[in-house]
Amino acid sequence: MTASAVAAPPGRSPRRRFRAWWLARTPRSDTLLLTQRNVYILPTRAGLLFGLTLVVLLLASINYQLNLGYLLTFVLAGAGIASMHQTHATLRGLTLHLQPVAATHAGEAALLPVVLTTPGAARFGIGLRLQAAPASTFTWIDVPAGGQATAHLSFAPPARGLHAVPALVAETRFPLGLFRAWAYWRPAVQVLAYPRPEDPPPPLPAQSATPGGPALARPGQGAEFDGIRAYRRGDAPKLVVWKKAARALEGGGELVSREASGSAQAQLWLAWDQCGALAGEARLSRLAAWVLAANRAGVDFGLRLPGVELAPAQGDAHRRSCLEALALWR
């Protein structure tokens, strides 16, 4: 399932509707350079109160002809203007880059590593969060002069499939908190969400025997031999037909080994039809739990879905392939 463009549901305020419409028109990119065109600034509540205080000081100085009042008013006003410039400059010139995001399971948090780079002076008090998240979820970070810093955000996909990373907000109120500068960013990276594993996981299905593999019955444990086959590297010495070994060494034949009766290879298949009467998403959750359990057990396992089949194998790469098939299955 691919996340669609942001759409404002009925009942939202005009401000939120306009923001959703504007974000939908913003192109997606994994790297964003903050400039004067995409960094916005407004006074905070503290800044508005500071401005009101300056107005009161100015009126009092005019009314009572206070020269020191004029001096204080203009010094504070100059400090406020310098603060506004510094707040905007803290974001301006920064480069934001979102690194590839590792896959996760639906409902679990995916880590979003955002690298901030500054070509010049150090930047302080920069906050990052998801645009839809509350302001209390900001991740605050400082960037050293001419260097980089990495901020880690989290995003929990609600369902399996491919999800676009939500819009991010970069914000600062450095140095005095009188002004708030911010920028919006829509990364192009997508997060792959595997199905949520069933909890608790059910027992794995029984393994099936496939003829022609390594013997399940071991000689010396009651197994009988019903034939011979070409020698395979790794065969036990007691399986080798030594009477023919000498002839093979003389160039008159090939080395052969005894074939145990009931020789077969055990294979574990995790199939859609093994999930009983479960609904579609519940079946995928059970198969995901089985994939994780089979991988932990270190056994060869294959996956069968309607229209999809992955041959038995093992290892982390095979686990990821199976989970990806479950995540993207239609």
N, C-alpha and C positions, 0 to 999 in steps of 0.2 A: 504494500500500500504506500503510495507516494503522497506526502503531505501537499495539500493544495495551497493556492495563494491565500493570503489572509483575507477573510471576508468578515464584515461587521454584521453580527446577528441583530435581529430586531431588538429595540429597547436600549441600545447603546446611546450615549450622549453624542451630540454633534461633534464634540471635540474628539472623542474616540473614533467616531466614524471617519472623520477627516484624516486622523492619524493612520487608520487601517488602510484607507484609500491611498494615502501618500506612500506608505511603506510598500504596498503592492506594486507601485510604479517604480520603486527603487531597484535598480539592477543588482543581481547577486554577484558577489566576488569574494574569493577567499583572502584577498589582500586589499586593504583600504588605507589610503593616504589621507590624513586629516588636514584639510586646508581651510581657508576662510570661507569657502563655498559650502562646506558641509559641517562646520562647527557653529553651534548656536549658543547664545549667551543671554541670560536675563537675571535681574536681581532676585535674590532669595528674600524670604520674609525678614531676615535680619538686615538685608540690604535695603529693603523698603523702610524699615524702622530707622535705619541709619540716615537715609535720605530725608525722612520726616524730621529727624533731629537737627539736621543741617538747616532745614528751612526755618525751624523754630529759633535756632541760634542766630540765623541771619536777620530775622524779623526783630529779635530782641536787640541785636547790635544796632540796627537802624533806628529803632525806637528810642534807645537810651544813648545813642552815639558812643558806643563802646569800641574803641580802637582795638583793644585786646580781643574783644568778641569777634571782630572782623578777622583778626589774625587766626584765631582758633578755628573759625568757620572755614576759611580758605585752606588752612593746613589739613584739616580733616577731609575736605572735599578733594584736595590733591591726592591724599592717601587713598581715598575711594577710587579715584580715576586710575591711579597706578595699580590698585588691586584688580580692577576690571581688566586692564591690559595683561597683567600677569596671569589671571585666571584663563583668559582666552589663549594666551601663549603656551600654557601648560599642555593643552591638547594639540594646538596647531603645529604641524610638522611631524607628528607621531605617525608611525606606520603600524597597522594592526594586521596580523596574519594568523589565520586559524589553521593549525596543523591537522593532518588526517585523524579522524575519530575512530577509535576501536569499536567494533560491534558489541552489542550488549543484548540482554533479554528484555522483552517488553515489561515495563514497569520498573526496571532497574536503571539507575543513573549512569549515563554515558559521560565520560570525562571530555571536556572541550578545552584543549590547550591553546591559549591565545598568546602569541608572542608579540610584545610591544618593543619597537625599536625607535631610538631617538638619534638623529645625526649630530646633535649639538649638546646643549646643557642638560643637566639632570632634570627629571620630571618627578614631582611628588604628589601624593594624594590622588591617584587616578583610580576610579572605581569602575568595575565592569559587572554587568548583570544581564539576564534575559529581559527583553523589553516587557514581556507580560508578567514578570515576577515582581513582587513587592520591593520597595526601596531598601528594606532591611536585608536583602540578600546580596548586596553589593560585595564584590571581592576587591579589596583595596591593595594597591601595589605601587611601588616606586621604581622608576627606571633610571639606572646610572647614566652619567654623561657619556655620550657616544657609544652606548652599549644596548643590551637587550635585557628583558625580564619576561617571565612567563607567568601568566595568571591562569588558574584552572577553574573553569565553570562546570556545571553539571546540567544535563538535560535528560529527563526520563521519558522515552518514547511510550505513548499510551498503548500501542498495539504493535504487532509484528509488521515487518515490511521496511521499506525505505522511507525515511522521514527527513525533510529539510530542516536544518538547524533554524530555530526561531531567530527573529531579529534580536540583535544585541545593542546595548546602550553603553557608551563610554562617557563618564562624567567626572568632573572635578569641581571643587569649591576652594581650591588652594589659591591664595594663602590665607585670606581673612574670613572666608565664608560669606562675603557680601554678595557674590555673584555665583551663578551656576552655569557652567559651560558644559555642553553635551553634544554627542553625535550619535546617529543611528547607523547600524551596519547590518546588512543581510548577507551572511556567508553563503557560499554555494555548496559547501560540504554537505553530504547526506549521511545520516546515521542509519546503519542496518540493525534492525531489532529482530532477534530470534524469538520464536514463540516462548511464552512463559512456561517453564517446566512444571509438570504436574507435581504437587506436593501433598502427601508423601508419594514418592515414585513407586509404581507397581513393580512386581518382580519381572525380570527379563523373560521374553518368550524362550521356549525350549530350542536348543540348537538342532539343526538338521544335518544329516550325514550325506556327503557328496562322494560318490565312488571316485577312486583314482588318486586320493591324497595320501598323506602319511597315515600309517596304521594307527587306528585307535586301540586295537588290541595289541599288547606287547608280548613278544616271545618270552617264555618263562612264566607267563601268567595264565597258562591254559590255552594260548593261541595255537592254532594249527596252520601249517603252510600248505597252500594249494597251488603253488606255481612259482615261477621265477620271473624276474624282470631285469632290465639293465641297471647296473650299479649307479646309485646316486650318491654324490658326495655328502658325507655325513651319516651314511648307513652304519649301523652297529657292526663290529667285526663278526659277531655270531650270525649275522644275516648273510654274509658273503659265502658263496659256494666255492670253497677253497679247492675242490677237486678240479674245477675249471679255471681256477686262478692261474695255475702253472701254465696251462695251455695259452691263456691270454697273454701272459708275460712272454711266451715264446713266439707270439705273433700269430697264433692259430685260432684266436677267438677273442671275445670280449668278456670283460669282468661282469658277473651277474650277481644278483642278490635274491634271496628267497622272498616271496610275496606272502604275507600273512592273510589268512581268510578273514573276511569282513573288513578289509582295508578300506578306509574311507577318511575323508577330511570333514571335520566338524565346522559348520558355518552357521552364523547367527544372522538371520534376516529380520529386520524391523519393518513390518509391512502395515500399510493402511488398514488392511482387512483384519489384522490381529487386535484391533482396538474395540471390538465388540459393537455395541449400539451407541457409542459416544457420538456427539455432534462433531462437525468439521473442525472447529477451533479446538475443542477438547481433545480430539484425536491428535492434532498437531502438538498440543502440549504434552500428551503422553509419549509421543514419538521423540520429542525433544528430551524428555526425562530419560527415556531408554538410551538415546544416543550418548548422553552424559554418563549414564551408568555403565554402558558397554565400554566406553573409552577408559573409564577408571579401572574396569576389570582387565583391560589390556587384551581383549579378544578381537578377532576379526569379525566385523559386522557389516552388513549391507543395508541399504535403505530402499524400500519400494513404496512409491506414491503413484496414484493414477497419472500415467504419462511420464513418470520419472523413475529411473532406477540407477542407483549407485552401487557398483560392485563391492564385494566385501574387502575391507582393508582395515588398518588401524593407524593410530597416531593422531596428533593434533591437527595436521592438515586435513585428514579425512573427517575428523570431527567437525571442523569448520565448514567443510564442503556439505556435509549432511545438514548442519544447522542452517546454512544459507539456503539450501534447497527447501527446507521447511519454511523459512521466513518468506521466500518469494513465491511459494507454490500458490497457484490459482485453482 
